Amino acid sequence: MGELSGQIKVARNAPPPHTDPWVFWMAFPARTSRVQPGSLTGVSNLKSIQQSYKLARECYAAIGVNTDTVLKQLARVPVSLHCWQGDDMGGFENQGGALTGGIVSTGNYPGKARTPDELRADASQALSLIPGRHRFNLHACYGEFGGRKVDRNEIEPKHFKNWIDWARSLGIGLDFNPTCFSHPKSADGFTLSHRDIAIRRFWVEHCQASRQIGAAMGRSLGSPTVTNVWIPDGMKDSPADRRGPRERLEESLDAIFKKHLNPKHNLDAVEGKLFGIGAESYTVGMHEFFLGYAVKNQKLVCLDAGHYHPTENMADKISSVLCFVPEILLHVSRGVRWDSDHVVTLTDELNGIAQELVRGEYLERTHIGLDFFDASINRIAAWVIGTRNMIRALCIAMLDPHGRYKKLERKGDYTSRLALMEEAKTLPFGAVWDYYCLKQGVPVGEAWLAEIKGYEKRVLSKRS
């Protein structure tokens, strides 16, 4: 077994020698945690959680992992929650308007946010149940226009002042997106690549305005805003000319990014896609196009977990892309047979993404965001489930003895590498995660659901 033999030693103050430190976690007390957000007062099984963590800490120490250090590192990683989960991507510029551009939200669970204030209240409720300090991601259609008609190319930072003030009150950052869909000038399926120069110019101006808003957000909040450009442009059936739209798209992007913005305030990202509803045969901004553009112009590449073939592994793309671009943006979602943007669950795919970020030491160069919307369940619960799973996956990855894996790999001891990776899957990460939630002042285990149910009864049920 080489490196593996002898490396699993019982830590000081660990269980009796006959107890295998890889599996003694099975003796942990049952997880019936109930934690009040922001306080440890009234935690009925506080000692149980602490004892479980102590045992887990000793278990991880036996393989060279310091859990206290891991939790400090985890607390420094922000995840950007996406505004559109709270209101099914409706926005506030044209309430009641139909979604276009392949954007689809299914379900009609009661209690959808109808106003900016309601959406902010719902997001605040979600953030209070998620450990750590995070971010919020807005689309341009979520501005507040005072009942006046403000077209997309006329939006300004003042239309997002309330969002900036809200974020500042919570001590969080904001991210931003132009909204290049659900508009009369995108009705035929083309925006930045449109053959009509006037329509193309309109969308260029919209994206330029969006960058200015992103910069204003970043400057005001002291944290750079990632402004991400995605377009729905494409055709349902096979095109005769694939070249023309892509050349026009490149020209539009050059115009959008012509003005230099301080990267301390705004970071530019571009996002490709495999296909969309109504654009099944031809997507102008496919992955290869935007990857090439980002490498050429040193922009961030946005990798969306739902924008690939079902058999593709997004985790494997991270190290490849980061060889050629300075940073990346992730849109973490769960595609089920297509880009269906299901709520993020703790799948092998999610764990793989987290492992790659941690093992490759890419967290400093990665902006993690979410991108799903499910209107068939409580929308706030969907935020909490998805975000906690993203953070939980990072926790599991950080608890891995990946330094040992690499050392074994360099030695060519692939047998020990595989054995260690498999044994690590049953390490007591759950006890560490529970303790992290406890220390962060958020509910442990499923206790957060009671908070959601109470909010639903007090607030959501009163919305028509």
N, C-alpha and C positions, 0 to 999 in steps of 0.2 A: 504493500500500500504506500510505501515511500513516505511522502510528507504527511499523509493523512494519519498514519499510525503514530501515536504518541502526542499528537497535537490537541486531542480532545482530553483535557485534563480537568479534574474537578477543582473548581475555584475555591479559595478560602471561604469558609462559612457556607459552603454548598451543602446539599443534602448528603446523606450517608453514601459511602463509596459504591455500594451496590446499585445506586440510582444513576442511570445513564443521563448525563447533563443535556443530551439532545432531546430526551423525551420526558424528563421528570415533570414538565409542565402539566402533564395530564392530572396531577394531583392538585392543581390550582382550584380555588373555590369557584363555584358557579358564578357567571357574570349576570348579576341582577342589579346593576348599578343604577342609581338615580342621583344625578348631580344637578344642582341649581346653577344656571348660568351666572358666571362672575363670582361665585361664592362656594366655599366648601361646607358652609353651614347646612346641617340637615342631611348630609350624605350618610345614608343608613349603613352602608358597607364600606366606609372609607378605609378601615383597616384591612379589609379583604383586598381592595384594589392595591393598596400600598404593599401588602405582603406578596401579592402576585407579581408586582413589579420587582420587588427585591429578589425573588426567585429567578425571574426572567433576566434581570441584570447580571446575576451570578452565572446563569447559563450562557449568556452571550459573552461575558468576560472570559469564559473558558475557551472560546474560540477567537479571542482577540478583538471583540467588538465592545466599545464603550457606549452603553445606551444613553447615558447622560449627555455625552457629546452629540449623539445622533439627534436627540430631541432639541438641542440648541440649534443644530443645523436645520432641522425640519421647520422650526419656527421662523426661519429667515426666508423661506420659499413662498412667494405669493402666487395665488391662482386667480386669474381674472374671470369673474362670473359674468355671464352674458345676459344683457338686459332682456333679450327677446324671449327667454324662457318664461318671464313673468306675465307677458300679455300676448303670447302667440305671434310675435313679430308684427304686431299691428302698428305700433308707433302712435304719434300724436299730431301729425300734420294733416292727415286725411282719414279720420276715424270712420270705420265702416267700409273703407275701400278694400277691394279684393287684392290678395297677394298675387304677384306675377313673378316671372323669372325662375320658375321651378321651385319656389318657396312654398312648402306645404306644412301646415300644423294640423294634426288630427286629434279629435276629441273635443269635448265641450264641458270640462269639469267646472262646476260653479265657482265663482269668486275671482274671476280674472281681473287684473288691474285695469282700470278704465282711465285713469289720470296719472300724470307724472308723480303727484304726491302719493297716490296709492302704490305705484310701482316702487317708489323709494321706500315706503313703509314696509312693503313685502320683502324687498332686498335687505333692508336692515334686519328684519326678523330672521331671514336666512343666515346672514352673516353672524348673528348672535349665537348660532348653533353650530358654527364651523370653527374648529380650532385654528389659531393663527390670525395674521392680519393680511387681508387680501386686496383685490382690485375689482373694478366694475367696468364692463365693456359696453359702450353705447354705439348705436347706429345713428346716422345723421337724421333719420326720420323721428327720433325721440326728442327733438328740440321743443322748446316751449315758445310759441309764436303769438301769444296773446290774442288768439282768435283771428289774426290777420293771415292772409295768403302770402306766404313767403316761399318762393320756388327754390328748388334744390341748389341752384347756382348763386343764391342770394343769402344763404345761411351764414351766420356770424357767431363769434364766441359769445355774444350777449344772449343768444338764444339757448345757451347751455349754462348760464350763470348759476341757476338753481342747482344743477347737477354738480357743478364745481363746489358750491358752498356746502352741499350735502356731503360730498366726498371729504372735504376738509374737516367737517365736523366729526367724521368717523376716523380720520387719519389714514385714508386709503388713497390710492391712485386711480386714474381713469385711463381707459383705452378707447379707441374710436374707429369707426368704419364709415366710409361713404356708402350711401344707399343707392345703388345703381339698379334698382328694380322697383316694381309697383309704382310706375309713373307713366303718364302718356307718352313720354319720349323714349320709353323702353318697350313699348307695346309690341313692336315687331321683332323683339328678341335681340336687338343690337344697341350698344351704348358707345363705349370708347372705340369700337371698331366699325361704327356705322358708316355707310357710304355717303350719307348726307353730312357735309362738313359743318353745317349749322348745328345739327343734333350732336355731332361729335364734340364740337366746341362747348356745347352746353354741359356735357358730362365731364369734360376736362375742367371747366370752371367749377363744377361741383366738387371734384376731387381736390382741386387747389384750395377751395374754401375749407374742405374737411381737414387738410393738412394744417391750415392756419388755426382751426379750432383745436386740433390735437396739440399744437404747440402752445396755445394759450392755456390749455388744461395742464400740460406738463410744467409750464413756467409757474402757474399759480399754485400747484400742489407740490412742487419740488421733486417730482418724479417723472421721468420721460413717458409720454404717451406713445404707445404703439398704434400707428394709424395704418390700417390694413385695407388694401384695395382688392376687391373681388368683383368680377362682372359675370353676368349670366349669358353673355353673347354666344350664340351658336345656332345650329339648324337641326330640325327634326329629321330631315332626309339628307341624302348625300349631296354635298355641294359641288358645283362645277369649279369654283375658285376658292381654294384654301389659303392661297398666298396673300391675296389682297387684304382681307380682314386683319390678318396678323401683322402685315406691314403698317396698316393704319393704327392698330393697337400699339405697336412700338412707338410710333410717332406721337400718339396721345400720351403715353406714359412719359416720354421724354419732356413733353410740355408740362405735365403735372409736376415732375420732380426738378424742373429747371431751377426753381428758386431754392437756394440752400437754406435749410432750417437748422438751428442749433440742435445737435443730437442729445443735449442735456434736457431738451424740451420735447422733441418729437423724433420718433424712429419710424421709417417707412418700411412697410412690408407688402409683398405681393403674393397672391394666393391662386394657385391653379386648381383645376378640377377635371375629373375623368369624363363626366357627362352630366346632363341635367334633364329634368322633365321638359319636354319640348325641344331639347337640344341633344337628342340621343346619338345622332350620327356625326356631329361636328361641334366641338367646343373650341372656340378661338383661343381662349386662355388656358390651354392644356398645361400639364405639369412641365413638359419639356420647354415650352415657351417661357413660362415664368421663371423656371430655374435658370434658363440661359440668360434671361434679362437680369435676374438678381445677381448672378455671378459677374456678368459684364459690368453692372453698375453698382455692385456691392450694396445691395439692398437685403433686407431680411426676407427669407422665404417662409411662407406660412405652410406648414404641413397639417392638413386636416385628416383625421383618422377615417372619415367617411368618404374621402375623395379618391379612393383607390379600388382596384379589383378586390373582390372578397378574399382572394388567396394571397394578396400582397401583405408584407409585414412592414408597417410604418416605422417600427423601432429600428429596423435595419437601415432605413434611409437617413437617420439622424447623423451618424458619423460620416456618411458619404457627403451629405450636403455641407456639413460644417468644415469640411476640408477646403471649401471654396467661398463661403460667405461668412461675414463676421458673427452674425447671430441668427437665430431662427425664432419663429413664432409657432406655437402648437395650438391647434384647435382640436381638443380632445372630445370625441363623441363616440357613439357606438352604432355603426352601420349594420343593419340586418338585411343582408342580400343587396342592399343599395344604400345610397346616401340618405338614410332615413332618420339620422340624428336621434337615436334612442338615448335615454338617460344612461350615463356612464355607470357601469357596474364593475366589480372587481374581477375582471376576466384575465386570462393569460395574456391577451393582447395589451391590456392596460399595464399589467405588471412588467411586460417586456419593454414598454415605453419608459417606465420609471427606472427600470434596471439600466437601460442604455444611457439615460441622463446621468445616473449616479456613477456607474462604472466608467463611463467615458469622461467624467468630470466636466459635464456640459451645462450644469445648472446655471452657472454665471453667464452663459451665452444663450440661454433659452428663456423665452417668455411663454409661460404656460397659461393658456386660456381654454375655456370650455365652449362647446357649440352643439347644443341639442335643444329641442323644445318638444315637450310632451304635454298636450292639453287633456289627456285622458286620466291624469292623476292630479293630485294637489300640486300646483305649480311650484310652491315654495318648498315642499318636500322633495320635488325633483331636483331643485338647486342643491339642497342639503345632501341628498343621497349622492349625486354626481360629484360634488366638490369634496365631500369627505372621502369618497372612494379614490379620487385622484391623490389626495394627501396621504391616505392610507397606503396606496401603492408606493409612494415615495418613501414612506416610513419603512415598509418591508424591504425596499431596495437598499436603503441606507443601513439596515441591520444585517444585510448580507456581508459575510467576510470576503468581499470581492478582491481585496488585496491578496488573500491566500489563493483564490482562483487564478489570478494572474501569475502568481509565483509558480504554481503547479504547471500552468500552461507553458511558461517560459522553459521549464525543465523538461517539457514533453511528457509529463505524467498526466495524461488525459484520463486515465482510470480514476485516479484520486480526485481530479477536478470534477468529473461527473458524479462520483460518490458524494462528495462534499456538497455540491449543488443540490442533489436530491435530498440529502439529510436536512439541509437548511430549510426545506419547505415545511417541515413540521416543528420548527423552532417557535417559541411562544411569543410571536409578534403581537398577538392580540392583547396580552397583558401590558406590553409596552405602549400600544396604541391607547388603551384605556387610561393608562396613567398620564399620557400626553394630553388627552382630552380633559382629565381631571385638573391638571396643572394649568391648562389654558382657560379653565372656568366655563367649559361647555359640557352639556350632558354626555354621559358615558353610555356606550352601548346604544340600545334603542330608546333610551329615555327621552331623546330629543323629539320623538314622535308625539309625546304627550304635549309638548310645547306647541307643535304645529296644530294638533287637534284643538287645543285651547284657542289659538289664534283664529283658526277656521270658524269656531263657534262665535267668538267675540266680534270678528271683523269680516271675514270673507262671506259668511252666511248672510250678511246684511247688504251685500252688493247684488243688484238685480242682474 
